[in-house]
């Protein structure tokens, strides 16, 4: 067996173990109602935290479009909330527009592409 084939098998085994571990984690949301969120977690190797879910639910359920929210640093605003909120708002009827500072443009483009 070649070294490349062995490394490939080990990598696939590691990825499978990672997927199984992620699927078995307890979530703060319903996986059946938010299947795309589960996929988002798998693709990004993260878990949507209860505070992130609460914020997404609160902002999505609101009818008042003039509310302002503030989140603390490190609460997943860029990597989790912004991405999921833009998915929720872009429902086929609405277009989502994300404004960010110029120094963050490159990083934001990469996040949104993936």
C-alpha positions as CSV (number, residue, x, y, z in Angstrom):
1,X,0.0,0.0,0.0
2,X,1.4,3.4,-1.0
3,X,2.0,6.2,1.5
4,X,-0.4,8.4,-0.4
5,X,-3.2,5.8,-0.3
6,X,-2.6,5.3,3.4
7,X,-2.7,9.0,4.1
8,X,-5.9,9.3,2.1
9,X,-7.6,6.6,4.1
10,X,-6.5,8.2,7.3
11,X,-7.8,11.6,6.2
12,X,-11.1,10.1,5.2
13,X,-11.3,8.3,8.5
14,X,-10.5,11.5,10.4
15,X,-13.2,13.4,8.4
16,X,-15.8,10.7,9.0
17,X,-15.0,10.8,12.8
18,X,-15.3,14.5,12.8
19,X,-18.7,14.4,11.0
20,X,-20.0,11.8,13.5
21,X,-18.8,13.8,16.5
22,X,-20.5,17.0,15.1
23,X,-23.8,15.2,14.3
24,X,-24.0,13.8,17.9
25,X,-23.6,17.2,19.6
26,X,-26.6,18.7,21.4
27,X,-28.0,21.7,19.5
28,X,-30.0,24.6,20.7
29,X,-32.2,24.5,17.6
30,X,-34.2,21.9,15.8
31,X,-32.1,20.1,13.1
32,X,-35.2,19.2,11.2
33,X,-36.5,22.8,11.0
34,X,-33.0,24.2,10.2
35,X,-31.3,21.5,8.1
36,X,-29.2,24.1,6.3
37,X,-27.8,25.2,9.7
38,X,-26.6,21.7,10.4
39,X,-24.9,21.6,7.0
40,X,-23.4,25.0,7.8
41,X,-22.0,23.6,11.0
42,X,-20.5,20.6,9.3
43,X,-18.9,22.6,6.5
44,X,-17.4,25.1,8.9
45,X,-16.6,22.7,11.7
46,X,-18.4,24.7,14.4
47,X,-21.5,24.6,16.6
48,X,-24.1,27.3,16.7
49,X,-24.3,28.4,20.3
50,X,-27.4,29.1,22.2
51,X,-26.8,32.9,22.3
52,X,-26.3,32.9,18.5
53,X,-29.5,30.9,17.9
54,X,-31.4,33.2,20.3
55,X,-30.2,36.3,18.4
56,X,-31.0,34.8,15.0
57,X,-34.5,33.8,16.2
58,X,-35.1,37.2,17.8
59,X,-34.0,39.2,14.7
60,X,-35.8,37.0,12.3
61,X,-39.1,37.0,14.2
62,X,-39.2,40.8,14.6
63,X,-41.4,42.9,12.3
64,X,-39.8,46.2,13.3
65,X,-37.0,46.9,10.8
66,X,-35.5,49.8,12.7
67,X,-34.1,47.8,15.7
68,X,-30.4,48.1,16.5
69,X,-28.5,45.3,18.2
70,X,-25.1,45.1,19.8
71,X,-23.1,41.9,20.4
72,X,-19.9,41.5,22.3
73,X,-16.6,40.7,20.6
74,X,-16.1,37.0,20.0
75,X,-19.8,36.1,19.9
76,X,-19.6,34.9,16.3
77,X,-21.0,38.0,14.5
78,X,-18.9,37.6,11.4
79,X,-18.4,33.8,11.1
80,X,-21.9,32.6,12.2
81,X,-24.6,35.2,12.7
82,X,-23.9,37.4,9.6
83,X,-23.8,34.4,7.3
84,X,-26.9,32.6,8.7
85,X,-28.9,35.9,8.9
86,X,-28.1,36.7,5.3
87,X,-29.3,33.2,4.3
88,X,-32.5,33.6,6.3
89,X,-33.2,37.0,4.7
90,X,-32.4,36.0,1.1
91,X,-35.4,33.8,0.8
92,X,-36.0,34.1,-2.9
93,X,-38.1,37.3,-2.5
94,X,-35.5,39.5,-0.8
95,X,-31.9,40.4,-1.7
96,X,-29.5,40.6,1.2
97,X,-26.9,43.4,1.2
98,X,-23.9,43.3,3.5
99,X,-22.0,46.5,4.2
100,X,-18.5,46.3,5.7
101,X,-15.4,48.4,6.1
102,X,-13.0,48.3,3.2
103,X,-10.2,46.6,5.2
104,X,-12.6,43.7,5.9
105,X,-13.7,43.3,2.2
106,X,-11.3,40.5,1.3
107,X,-12.2,38.4,4.4
108,X,-15.9,39.0,4.0
109,X,-15.8,37.9,0.3
110,X,-14.1,34.7,1.2
111,X,-16.6,34.0,4.0
112,X,-19.6,34.6,1.8
113,X,-18.2,32.6,-1.2
114,X,-17.9,29.5,1.0
